[in-house]
Amino acid sequence: MKWPDRPEPDRPEPERPGRPVGLGMLVGAFAIGLGLLTLFFDGYLDRQQNPNQRPISQVTADGQIEVILQRNRQGHYVAGGQINNSDATFLLDTGATDVVIPEMLANRAGLQRGAPMQAMTANGVVTVYSTRIDELRLGDIQLRDVRASINPAMSGDTVLLGMSALRQVEFTQRDGTLTLSQY
């Protein structure tokens, strides 16, 4: 007697050797590629925001130290530097009377809070604290005993490089560059 045709029961497909390893390698390669793209674009965006991360200095024939800065995409001059050997990012601000430092960076640089003062900012009146910077470096330009203010309301590592520092150097702006000179 012949049985009517019945469908075969569903059987799981046999596991092929090496398939989990290959899938794991594919996922790993994708993750590594994504990580490398993230690093590349993060660095690219950082260079767009701060094209002067490590400003280059030159000494002229008459002994002047010059640092030439490129303007960023927003039209600002931003540069890497140091305050008391702590890394900082400077935003040159000729409208700021003093160098203005976020409190977190001031603590890392070992700056002491002085007398409280009121300062007018774009966000209104804030309380800042007077301080003095022993050494401020921008490329090979080195400034000593610079008047500054610690602003607890600021975050990050961006320092407003105001006139208390900029008056100690000569600066010339031309064709999207700013040349800072110190004798």
C-alpha positions in Angstrom: 0.0 0.0 0.0 1.3 3.3 -1.0 0.8 6.3 1.3 -0.4 9.5 -0.1 2.2 12.1 -0.7 2.8 14.0 2.5 5.0 17.0 2.8 8.3 16.4 4.5 8.5 17.8 8.0 10.5 21.1 8.3 14.0 20.2 9.1 16.5 22.8 10.2 19.2 23.5 7.7 22.4 21.9 8.8 25.0 24.4 10.2 27.8 25.0 7.7 31.2 24.9 9.2 32.8 28.4 9.4 29.7 30.4 8.9 29.6 31.9 12.4 33.3 32.8 12.1 32.7 34.5 8.8 29.7 36.4 10.1 31.7 37.5 13.1 34.6 38.7 10.9 32.1 40.7 8.7 30.6 42.4 11.8 34.1 43.1 13.2 35.3 44.6 9.9 32.2 46.7 9.7 32.7 48.0 13.3 36.4 48.7 12.6 35.5 50.6 9.4 32.9 52.6 11.2 35.3 53.5 13.9 38.0 54.6 11.5 35.5 56.8 9.6 34.4 58.3 12.9 38.0 59.2 13.8 38.7 60.6 10.3 35.6 62.8 10.3 36.1 63.9 13.9 39.7 65.0 13.1 38.4 66.7 9.9 35.7 68.6 11.9 38.3 69.6 14.5 40.6 71.0 11.8 37.6 73.0 10.4 36.9 74.4 13.8 40.6 75.0 14.7 43.0 75.0 11.7 45.8 76.1 14.1 45.9 73.2 16.5 49.7 73.4 16.6 50.6 76.9 15.4 54.0 77.1 13.7 56.4 79.9 14.6 59.2 81.5 12.7 61.9 84.0 13.6 62.4 86.9 11.2 65.7 88.4 10.3 65.3 91.2 12.9 64.6 88.7 15.7 60.8 88.8 15.8 58.9 85.7 16.6 55.9 85.3 14.3 52.9 83.0 14.5 50.6 83.0 11.4 47.1 81.8 12.1 44.5 80.8 9.6 40.9 81.9 10.0 38.4 79.0 10.6 35.2 78.5 8.6 33.2 80.8 11.0 35.7 83.6 10.4 37.4 83.3 13.8 41.0 82.9 14.8 41.3 79.8 17.0 44.6 78.3 18.0 46.1 75.7 20.3 48.4 76.8 23.1 49.1 76.4 26.8 48.4 78.1 30.1 51.0 77.2 32.7 51.8 74.0 30.7 48.2 73.0 30.5 46.8 72.6 26.9 44.2 75.1 25.9 42.3 76.3 22.8 42.5 80.1 22.4 39.7 82.1 20.6 41.2 85.5 19.8 38.8 88.1 21.1 39.8 91.8 20.7 36.5 92.7 22.4 37.5 91.0 25.7 39.4 93.1 28.1 41.1 90.2 29.8 42.0 86.6 29.0 38.9 84.7 30.2 39.4 81.1 31.4 36.9 78.4 32.1 37.1 77.3 35.8 37.9 73.7 35.0 40.9 74.7 32.9 42.0 77.3 35.5 42.0 74.5 38.2 44.1 72.2 35.9 46.5 75.1 35.2 46.9 75.8 39.0 45.4 79.3 38.8 44.2 80.8 42.1 40.8 82.6 42.4 41.3 86.2 43.3 38.7 88.9 44.0 35.2 88.4 42.6 34.2 90.9 39.9 31.1 91.5 37.7 31.7 91.1 33.9 29.3 91.8 31.1 29.1 88.9 28.6 26.9 88.1 25.7 24.8 86.1 28.2 24.5 89.0 30.6 26.3 89.9 33.8 28.4 87.1 35.4 30.7 86.9 38.4 34.3 86.2 37.5 37.4 86.0 39.6 40.7 87.8 38.9 43.8 85.8 38.5 47.3 86.0 36.9 48.7 83.6 34.4 52.4 82.8 35.0 53.0 81.7 31.4 50.8 81.8 28.3 52.2 80.1 25.1 50.9 80.4 21.6 53.5 78.7 19.3 56.8 80.1 20.3 55.3 83.4 21.6 55.5 83.4 25.3 53.7 85.9 27.6 54.4 86.1 31.3 52.3 87.5 34.2 49.2 88.0 32.2 46.0 89.4 33.9 43.1 87.1 33.5 39.6 86.2 34.8 38.3 82.8 35.8 34.7 82.3 34.6 32.9 79.5 36.4 30.0 79.7 33.9 32.2 78.7 31.0 32.7 75.1 30.1 35.3 73.3 28.0 38.9 74.3 27.2 38.3 77.3 25.0 39.9 80.4 26.4 39.0 83.9 25.2 42.4 85.5 24.4 41.6 89.1 25.3 43.5 92.3 25.2 45.4 91.8 28.4 47.5 89.3 26.3 47.0 90.6 22.8 48.3 94.1 23.7 51.7 92.4 24.4 52.0 91.4 20.7 51.6 93.1 17.4 49.0 91.6 15.1 48.2 92.1 11.4 45.2 90.6 9.6 45.4 90.0 5.8 43.7 87.6 3.4 42.2 85.3 6.0 45.4 85.1 8.1 46.4 86.8 11.3 50.1 87.3 12.0 51.1 87.7 15.7 54.6 89.2 16.3 56.6 89.4 19.4 60.1 91.0 19.8 
